[in-house]
Amino acid sequence: MIDPFSLAGKTALVTGASSGLGRHFAEVLAGAGAAVTIAARRGAMLEEVASAIRQAGGVVETAQLDVTDAASIVATCGRGAFDIVINNAGVTHDGKALTTSAADWARVIDTDLTGVFRVAQATAARMLAEDRAGSIINIASILGLRVAGNVAAYATAKAGVVQLTRSLALEWARHKIRVNALCPGYIETDLNRDFFATPAGQALIARIPQRRLGRMADLDGPLLLLASDAAAFMTGTEIVVDGGHLVSSL
């Protein structure tokens, strides 16, 4: 019986893959059989990720890519069309709206929203040129669907990613290109682990209906669903993985 979640024979691009969720996504896709190109600005860290994937038996290449630099995106897409694209690269800014500088606002929007569009546009163009079906997965956030304090730029960008996903899905469905969004809630990583051990962090966890943080592995099933042929009739939607946080009462 054919495994509908298998990615054998597929090629995948993961942006922001030098650490965190991007690295995890790359490892999951490689483990499912995809030949993965991991892309980020930090070349030395990419080599470390690539080495770990190879040691686990995966097939991987690296690409120096900055989603705010159109030329680097073109260079990466010059390798040929990808079957799967994970638009993961992103930054954030934590600060009150009244004190957020124009530079900080522009940095977040350019990376988290415009960068997603640049990568989606370039990779979809290659899919069309090679008449190849594909799946583009934009990593959004529950903050694109609800709001929290002191993250105006980030929440705005992620809301834009959700709407961009729907718009691109509508345009590209006729070309066999699916575009969906994955919206994680609070996922424990090396960068936030110390905060969630504080009283403020524990108070936030207490507001999550499942009373725990998400684990990276909690995203594996939704990621593989959207990346694989198992989701062949899914496009223009968002999958929320947040322990019930989005539907919790105010």
Residue frames as qw, qx, qy, qz and C-alpha x, y, z in Angstrom:
[[0.000, 0.887, 0.461, 0.000, 0.00, 0.00, 0.00],
 [0.393, 0.496, -0.030, 0.774, 1.34, 3.44, -0.92],
 [0.350, -0.533, -0.454, 0.623, 1.94, 5.73, 2.07],
 [0.207, 0.852, 0.352, 0.327, 0.13, 9.01, 1.23],
 [0.331, -0.935, 0.067, 0.111, 2.39, 10.87, 3.67],
 [0.783, -0.144, 0.284, 0.535, 5.62, 9.68, 2.05],
 [0.175, 0.918, -0.125, -0.334, 7.79, 12.37, 0.47],
 [0.666, -0.183, 0.585, 0.426, 10.05, 9.93, -1.37],
 [0.488, 0.397, 0.527, 0.571, 11.18, 11.40, -4.68],
 [0.004, 0.949, 0.287, 0.128, 10.17, 14.93, -3.64],
 [0.485, 0.213, -0.196, 0.825, 12.41, 17.96, -3.33],
 [0.322, -0.851, -0.413, 0.046, 11.88, 20.55, -0.62],
 [0.307, 0.474, -0.195, 0.801, 13.13, 24.03, 0.26],
 [0.497, -0.721, -0.446, 0.185, 13.07, 25.24, 3.87],
 [0.220, 0.694, -0.140, 0.671, 13.91, 28.88, 4.61],
 [0.381, -0.681, 0.345, -0.522, 15.20, 29.98, 7.99],
 [0.953, -0.073, -0.280, -0.089, 16.52, 26.45, 8.43],
 [0.406, 0.516, -0.587, 0.473, 19.69, 27.17, 10.40],
 [0.044, 0.068, -0.770, 0.633, 17.99, 26.71, 13.79],
 [0.412, 0.125, 0.421, -0.798, 14.71, 26.37, 15.66],
 [0.720, 0.359, 0.450, -0.387, 11.56, 25.39, 13.84],
 [0.570, 0.682, -0.335, -0.313, 13.20, 25.65, 10.42],
 [0.071, 0.462, -0.883, 0.027, 15.85, 23.11, 11.35],
 [0.479, 0.048, 0.801, -0.355, 13.19, 20.81, 12.79],
 [0.707, 0.530, 0.149, -0.444, 11.03, 21.09, 9.68],
 [0.432, 0.639, -0.599, -0.214, 14.01, 20.21, 7.48],
 [0.120, -0.298, 0.932, -0.165, 14.80, 17.16, 9.58],
 [0.607, 0.248, 0.615, -0.438, 11.17, 15.98, 9.46],
 [0.674, 0.619, -0.100, -0.391, 10.93, 16.36, 5.67],
 [0.279, 0.570, -0.769, -0.080, 14.25, 14.59, 5.14],
 [0.320, -0.146, 0.887, -0.299, 13.12, 11.80, 7.45],
 [0.681, 0.405, 0.445, -0.417, 10.00, 11.37, 5.30],
 [0.742, 0.215, 0.536, 0.341, 12.15, 10.88, 2.20],
 [0.358, 0.927, 0.110, 0.023, 12.44, 14.34, 0.65],
 [0.657, 0.136, -0.009, 0.741, 15.69, 15.70, -0.71],
 [0.210, -0.908, -0.317, 0.175, 15.90, 18.94, 1.26],
 [0.429, 0.465, -0.072, 0.771, 17.59, 22.25, 0.49],
 [0.422, -0.728, -0.397, 0.367, 18.08, 24.15, 3.72],
 [0.339, 0.591, 0.124, 0.721, 18.41, 27.90, 3.31],
 [0.412, -0.846, -0.253, 0.225, 19.32, 30.74, 5.66],
 [0.185, 0.941, -0.220, 0.179, 21.70, 33.66, 6.07],
 [0.437, -0.702, 0.555, -0.086, 24.01, 31.87, 8.53],
 [0.717, 0.440, -0.516, -0.163, 26.09, 29.54, 6.41],
 [0.135, 0.390, -0.847, 0.334, 28.15, 27.99, 9.20],
 [0.508, -0.027, 0.633, -0.583, 25.03, 26.96, 11.10],
 [0.806, 0.342, -0.131, -0.465, 23.52, 25.50, 7.92],
 [0.508, 0.436, -0.743, 0.016, 26.49, 23.17, 7.57],
 [0.173, -0.198, 0.829, -0.494, 25.91, 21.90, 11.10],
 [0.704, 0.202, 0.337, -0.592, 22.27, 21.17, 10.29],
 [0.723, 0.466, -0.405, -0.311, 23.21, 19.51, 7.01],
 [0.225, 0.397, -0.869, 0.190, 25.70, 17.28, 8.77],
 [0.410, -0.034, 0.730, -0.546, 23.08, 16.13, 11.28],
 [0.772, 0.350, 0.083, -0.525, 20.59, 15.34, 8.50],
 [0.595, 0.493, -0.620, -0.137, 23.18, 13.35, 6.55],
 [0.016, -0.305, 0.887, -0.347, 24.15, 11.39, 9.65],
 [0.570, 0.142, 0.590, -0.554, 20.49, 10.45, 10.03],
 [0.468, 0.178, 0.818, 0.284, 20.46, 9.15, 6.45],
 [0.354, 0.808, 0.367, -0.295, 18.83, 12.16, 4.80],
 [0.555, 0.345, 0.341, 0.676, 19.65, 13.91, 1.54],
 [0.138, -0.907, -0.247, 0.313, 20.38, 17.62, 1.95],
 [0.515, 0.404, 0.093, 0.750, 21.93, 20.63, 0.23],
 [0.257, -0.649, -0.320, 0.641, 22.55, 24.11, 1.61],
 [0.311, 0.650, 0.338, 0.605, 21.80, 27.53, 0.14],
 [0.236, -0.262, -0.270, 0.896, 22.83, 30.96, 1.37],
 [0.046, -0.586, -0.604, -0.538, 19.55, 32.83, 1.25],
 [0.026, -0.257, -0.397, 0.881, 18.22, 36.09, 2.65],
 [0.197, 0.610, 0.762, 0.096, 14.48, 36.49, 2.07],
 [0.039, 0.879, 0.164, -0.447, 14.91, 40.28, 1.98],
 [0.091, -0.576, 0.557, 0.591, 17.35, 39.95, -0.94],
 [0.801, 0.449, 0.108, -0.381, 15.65, 39.10, -4.23],
 [0.448, 0.645, -0.608, -0.121, 18.96, 38.18, -5.88],
 [0.148, -0.330, 0.906, -0.220, 19.69, 35.43, -3.36],
 [0.685, 0.226, 0.543, -0.431, 16.21, 34.00, -3.86],
 [0.692, 0.619, -0.206, -0.310, 16.70, 33.95, -7.62],
 [0.199, 0.574, -0.794, 0.023, 20.03, 32.18, -7.15],
 [0.405, -0.114, 0.847, -0.326, 18.45, 29.49, -4.99],
 [0.727, 0.425, 0.361, -0.402, 15.57, 28.99, -7.41],
 [0.423, 0.670, -0.518, -0.322, 18.11, 28.65, -10.21],
 [0.229, -0.295, 0.927, -0.049, 18.72, 25.12, -8.97],
 [0.267, -0.176, -0.846, -0.427, 15.33, 24.10, -10.38],
 [0.566, -0.437, -0.172, -0.678, 11.78, 23.74, -9.14],
 [0.074, -0.143, 0.862, -0.480, 10.99, 22.39, -5.68],
 [0.366, -0.380, -0.794, -0.303, 7.98, 20.20, -4.96],
 [0.498, -0.721, -0.463, 0.133, 7.62, 21.54, -1.42],
 [0.258, 0.506, -0.188, 0.801, 8.43, 25.01, -0.09],
 [0.501, -0.644, -0.508, 0.275, 8.40, 25.83, 3.62],
 [0.142, 0.705, -0.015, 0.695, 8.33, 29.62, 4.07],
 [0.690, -0.535, -0.429, 0.229, 9.68, 29.72, 7.60],
 [0.471, 0.128, -0.193, 0.851, 12.23, 32.56, 7.81],
 [0.242, -0.835, -0.349, -0.350, 11.15, 35.27, 10.20],
 [0.309, 0.144, -0.452, 0.824, 12.11, 37.83, 12.83],
 [0.313, -0.760, -0.568, -0.045, 10.17, 39.58, 15.58],
 [0.152, 0.407, -0.247, 0.866, 10.17, 42.83, 17.51],
 [0.446, -0.577, -0.658, 0.189, 9.01, 43.02, 21.09],
 [0.206, -0.126, -0.195, 0.950, 8.03, 46.53, 22.07],
 [0.224, 0.649, 0.524, -0.503, 5.15, 48.93, 22.47],
 [0.490, 0.648, 0.469, 0.346, 3.66, 50.32, 19.26],
 [0.022, -0.998, -0.063, 0.023, 4.34, 53.90, 20.37],
 [0.336, -0.773, 0.474, 0.254, 8.06, 53.19, 20.65],
 [0.796, 0.162, 0.508, 0.287, 8.45, 50.91, 17.63],
 [0.080, -0.593, 0.340, 0.726, 10.77, 52.63, 15.17],
 [0.685, 0.576, -0.121, -0.429, 10.13, 52.78, 11.44],
 [0.282, 0.541, -0.787, -0.094, 13.25, 50.66, 10.97],
 [0.273, -0.096, 0.913, -0.289, 12.03, 47.93, 13.31],
 [0.660, 0.418, 0.367, -0.506, 8.59, 47.94, 11.68],
 [0.583, 0.635, -0.370, -0.346, 10.09, 47.71, 8.19],
 [0.048, 0.443, -0.895, 0.025, 12.49, 44.91, 9.22],
 [0.443, 0.088, 0.827, -0.335, 9.68, 42.71, 10.50],
 [0.661, 0.556, 0.229, -0.448, 7.29, 43.38, 7.62],
 [0.426, 0.673, -0.526, -0.299, 10.00, 42.97, 4.98],
 [0.008, 0.327, -0.943, 0.053, 11.15, 39.64, 6.41],
 [0.323, 0.125, 0.865, -0.363, 7.97, 38.06, 7.72],
 [0.561, 0.593, 0.429, -0.388, 5.50, 39.16, 5.03],
 [0.468, 0.772, -0.278, -0.328, 7.25, 40.50, 1.94],
 [0.083, -0.498, 0.857, 0.104, 9.91, 37.80, 2.27],
 [0.547, 0.176, 0.797, -0.185, 7.22, 35.13, 2.23],
 [0.605, 0.706, 0.177, -0.322, 5.78, 36.66, -0.93],
 [0.211, 0.749, -0.565, -0.274, 9.19, 36.86, -2.63],
 [0.231, -0.276, 0.932, 0.037, 9.96, 33.19, -1.98],
 [0.576, 0.380, 0.677, -0.256, 6.46, 32.02, -2.90],
 [0.506, 0.774, -0.033, -0.378, 6.47, 34.03, -6.12],
 [0.152, 0.667, -0.691, -0.232, 9.90, 32.84, -7.23],
 [0.289, -0.145, 0.946, -0.032, 9.36, 29.17, -6.39],
 [0.597, 0.490, 0.543, -0.329, 5.88, 29.11, -7.94],
 [0.434, 0.758, -0.275, -0.403, 7.31, 30.61, -11.13],
 [0.026, 0.455, -0.875, -0.161, 9.77, 27.71, -11.36],
 [0.465, 0.170, 0.839, -0.227, 7.00, 25.19, -10.74],
 [0.584, 0.670, 0.224, -0.401, 5.01, 26.72, -13.59],
 [0.269, 0.721, -0.541, -0.340, 8.04, 26.79, -15.89],
 [0.030, 0.285, -0.956, -0.065, 8.58, 23.06, -15.33],
 [0.679, -0.165, -0.400, -0.593, 4.84, 22.23, -15.25],
 [0.412, 0.011, -0.839, 0.356, 5.30, 20.78, -11.78],
 [0.547, -0.692, -0.357, -0.309, 2.66, 20.52, -9.07],
 [0.388, 0.263, -0.546, 0.694, 3.75, 21.80, -5.71],
 [0.504, -0.726, -0.467, 0.020, 2.91, 22.58, -2.11],
 [0.221, 0.483, -0.277, 0.801, 3.86, 25.90, -0.52],
 [0.564, -0.618, -0.531, 0.139, 3.49, 26.03, 3.26],
 [0.093, 0.662, -0.168, 0.725, 3.69, 29.47, 4.84],
 [0.494, -0.304, -0.664, 0.472, 4.53, 29.47, 8.53],
 [0.198, -0.694, -0.133, -0.679, 2.18, 31.97, 10.12],
 [0.161, 0.049, -0.718, 0.676, 1.15, 32.06, 13.80],
 [0.162, -0.663, -0.726, 0.083, -1.91, 32.20, 16.00],
 [0.163, -0.588, -0.151, 0.778, -0.90, 35.87, 16.35],
 [0.031, 0.015, -0.547, -0.837, -2.04, 36.24, 12.75],
 [0.334, -0.436, -0.750, -0.369, -5.51, 35.21, 13.90],
 [0.450, -0.821, -0.348, 0.047, -5.69, 36.89, 17.30],
 [0.253, 0.783, -0.216, 0.526, -3.56, 39.50, 19.05],
 [0.712, -0.470, -0.314, 0.417, -1.19, 39.98, 21.97],
 [0.127, -0.982, 0.003, 0.142, 0.45, 43.05, 23.40],
 [0.296, -0.783, 0.431, 0.337, 3.75, 44.56, 22.28],
 [0.487, -0.082, 0.748, 0.444, 4.06, 42.66, 18.99],
 [0.470, 0.673, 0.198, -0.536, 2.19, 44.96, 16.59],
 [0.296, 0.619, -0.572, -0.450, 4.58, 44.49, 13.68],
 [0.074, -0.173, 0.980, 0.062, 4.83, 40.72, 14.07],
 [0.400, 0.393, 0.750, -0.351, 1.07, 40.20, 14.48],
 [0.453, 0.695, -0.018, -0.558, 0.39, 42.42, 11.46],
 [0.194, 0.510, -0.755, -0.363, 2.89, 40.52, 9.34],
 [0.160, 0.005, 0.986, -0.051, 1.50, 37.13, 10.32],
 [0.476, 0.547, 0.502, -0.471, -2.07, 38.26, 9.62],
 [0.393, 0.683, -0.338, -0.515, -0.82, 39.34, 6.22],
 [0.000, 0.312, -0.931, -0.190, 0.72, 35.90, 5.69],
 [0.387, 0.294, 0.833, -0.264, -2.66, 34.24, 6.35],
 [0.497, 0.708, 0.221, -0.451, -4.42, 36.46, 3.82],
 [0.204, 0.643, -0.615, -0.409, -1.55, 36.17, 1.33],
 [0.254, -0.101, 0.961, 0.034, -1.82, 32.39, 1.60],
 [0.486, 0.513, 0.641, -0.300, -5.49, 32.51, 0.65],
 [0.385, 0.786, -0.105, -0.471, -4.88, 34.89, -2.24],
 [0.081, 0.533, -0.780, -0.316, -2.03, 32.85, -3.74],
 [0.376, 0.085, 0.918, -0.089, -4.00, 29.63, -3.29],
 [0.527, 0.644, 0.394, -0.390, -6.86, 31.09, -5.31],
 [0.343, 0.774, -0.350, -0.401, -4.59, 32.23, -8.14],
 [0.110, 0.534, -0.823, -0.160, -2.42, 29.14, -8.36],
 [0.686, 0.013, 0.659, -0.307, -4.89, 26.30, -7.80],
 [0.786, 0.563, 0.045, -0.252, -5.40, 25.98, -11.56],
 [0.424, 0.698, -0.575, 0.042, -1.65, 25.40, -11.90],
 [0.894, -0.153, -0.416, 0.063, -1.68, 22.49, -9.40],
 [0.335, 0.302, -0.505, 0.736, 0.14, 24.57, -6.81],
 [0.536, -0.678, -0.499, -0.054, -1.34, 24.32, -3.31],
 [0.186, 0.443, -0.353, 0.803, -0.70, 27.11, -0.79],
 [0.633, -0.621, -0.448, -0.113, -1.56, 26.64, 2.88],
 [0.025, -0.695, 0.414, -0.587, -0.54, 28.17, 6.21],
 [0.690, -0.269, -0.619, 0.261, 0.60, 26.47, 9.39],
 [0.203, -0.747, 0.095, -0.626, -0.21, 28.55, 12.48],
 [0.593, -0.105, -0.684, 0.411, 1.68, 27.40, 15.58],
 [0.457, -0.861, -0.142, -0.175, 0.82, 28.56, 19.06],
 [0.219, -0.827, 0.498, -0.146, 3.48, 28.81, 21.74],
 [0.950, 0.160, -0.246, 0.110, 6.10, 26.16, 20.94],
 [0.614, -0.726, 0.244, 0.193, 8.98, 25.52, 23.32],
 [0.738, 0.570, -0.167, 0.320, 12.39, 26.21, 21.78],
 [0.682, -0.119, -0.260, 0.673, 15.90, 26.96, 23.03],
 [0.153, 0.386, 0.032, 0.909, 15.20, 30.68, 22.57],
 [0.441, -0.524, -0.098, -0.723, 12.10, 30.86, 24.78],
 [0.714, -0.237, -0.649, 0.114, 12.70, 28.09, 27.31],
 [0.336, -0.046, -0.487, 0.805, 14.15, 30.42, 29.97],
 [0.285, -0.196, -0.016, -0.938, 11.23, 32.85, 29.66],
 [0.704, -0.278, -0.446, -0.477, 8.63, 30.12, 30.11],
 [0.624, -0.173, -0.652, 0.394, 10.36, 29.07, 33.34],
 [0.058, 0.128, -0.305, 0.942, 9.66, 32.53, 34.83],
 [0.208, 0.413, 0.689, -0.557, 6.46, 33.47, 36.69],
 [0.408, 0.508, -0.097, -0.752, 5.29, 35.48, 33.64],
 [0.337, 0.270, -0.802, -0.412, 5.95, 32.52, 31.37],
 [0.024, -0.158, -0.964, 0.213, 4.17, 30.11, 33.69],
 [0.323, 0.458, 0.424, -0.712, 1.18, 32.46, 33.80],
 [0.440, 0.421, -0.422, -0.672, 1.01, 32.40, 30.01],
 [0.231, 0.091, -0.958, -0.145, 1.12, 28.61, 29.95],
 [0.152, 0.275, 0.803, -0.506, -1.75, 28.53, 32.43],
 [0.449, 0.478, 0.108, -0.748, -3.91, 30.35, 29.87],
 [0.362, 0.264, -0.767, -0.460, -3.40, 27.60, 27.25],
 [0.821, -0.176, -0.015, -0.543, -6.36, 25.19, 27.54],
 [0.912, 0.071, -0.397, 0.076, -4.09, 22.13, 27.42],
 [0.556, -0.813, 0.171, -0.021, -1.97, 23.75, 30.16],
 [0.747, -0.284, 0.376, 0.469, 1.30, 23.09, 28.38],
 [0.131, 0.684, -0.406, -0.592, 3.56, 24.49, 25.70],
 [0.887, 0.429, -0.041, -0.162, 3.65, 22.89, 22.31],
 [0.630, -0.402, 0.549, 0.372, 6.55, 20.67, 21.38],
 [0.172, 0.509, -0.552, -0.637, 8.20, 20.85, 17.98],
 [0.075, 0.024, 0.978, 0.194, 7.04, 17.29, 17.33],
 [0.329, 0.533, 0.631, -0.457, 3.44, 18.49, 17.68],
 [0.351, 0.682, -0.157, -0.623, 3.90, 20.22, 14.31],
 [0.198, -0.279, 0.860, 0.378, 5.17, 17.12, 12.48],
 [0.367, 0.401, 0.839, -0.002, 1.78, 15.65, 11.55],
 [0.319, 0.843, 0.269, -0.339, 0.29, 18.90, 10.21],
 [0.010, -0.706, 0.499, 0.503, 3.51, 19.66, 8.32],
 [0.233, -0.122, 0.910, 0.320, 3.61, 16.26, 6.63],
 [0.397, 0.589, 0.683, -0.170, -0.09, 16.43, 5.84],
 [0.283, 0.874, 0.049, -0.393, 0.25, 19.74, 4.00],
 [0.065, -0.638, 0.640, 0.424, 3.51, 18.74, 2.30],
 [0.288, -0.066, 0.937, 0.188, 2.30, 15.38, 1.04],
 [0.275, -0.119, -0.672, -0.678, -0.23, 14.10, -1.44],
 [0.162, -0.421, -0.849, 0.276, -2.47, 13.26, 1.51],
 [0.058, 0.648, 0.329, -0.685, -3.58, 16.92, 1.32],
 [0.308, 0.135, 0.621, 0.708, -4.05, 16.95, -2.46],
 [0.057, -0.681, -0.582, -0.440, -7.47, 18.66, -2.15],
 [0.395, -0.785, -0.297, 0.373, -6.41, 21.19, 0.51],
 [0.440, 0.241, 0.094, 0.860, -5.43, 24.70, -0.48],
 [0.105, -0.569, -0.119, -0.806, -6.04, 28.19, 0.86],
 [0.695, -0.629, -0.293, -0.189, -6.48, 27.08, 4.44],
 [0.055, 0.634, -0.597, 0.488, -4.64, 27.40, 7.73],
 [0.788, -0.273, -0.548, 0.061, -3.99, 24.67, 10.26],
 [0.263, -0.759, 0.311, -0.509, -3.77, 25.89, 13.85],
 [0.790, -0.082, -0.551, 0.256, -1.60, 23.92, 16.30],
 [0.006, 0.564, -0.287, 0.774, -1.89, 25.68, 19.65],
 [0.222, -0.119, -0.850, 0.462, -3.35, 23.47, 22.36],
 [0.122, -0.711, -0.691, -0.046, -6.68, 25.25, 22.08],
 [0.281, -0.357, -0.178, 0.873, -5.25, 28.73, 22.73],
 [0.038, -0.126, -0.416, -0.900, -7.07, 30.30, 19.79],
 [0.438, -0.483, -0.591, -0.475, -10.49, 29.24, 21.04],
 [0.395, -0.314, -0.641, 0.578, -9.84, 30.07, 24.68],
 [0.106, -0.890, -0.439, -0.062, -12.02, 32.70, 26.32],
 [0.281, 0.660, -0.134, 0.684, -10.82, 36.28, 26.63]]
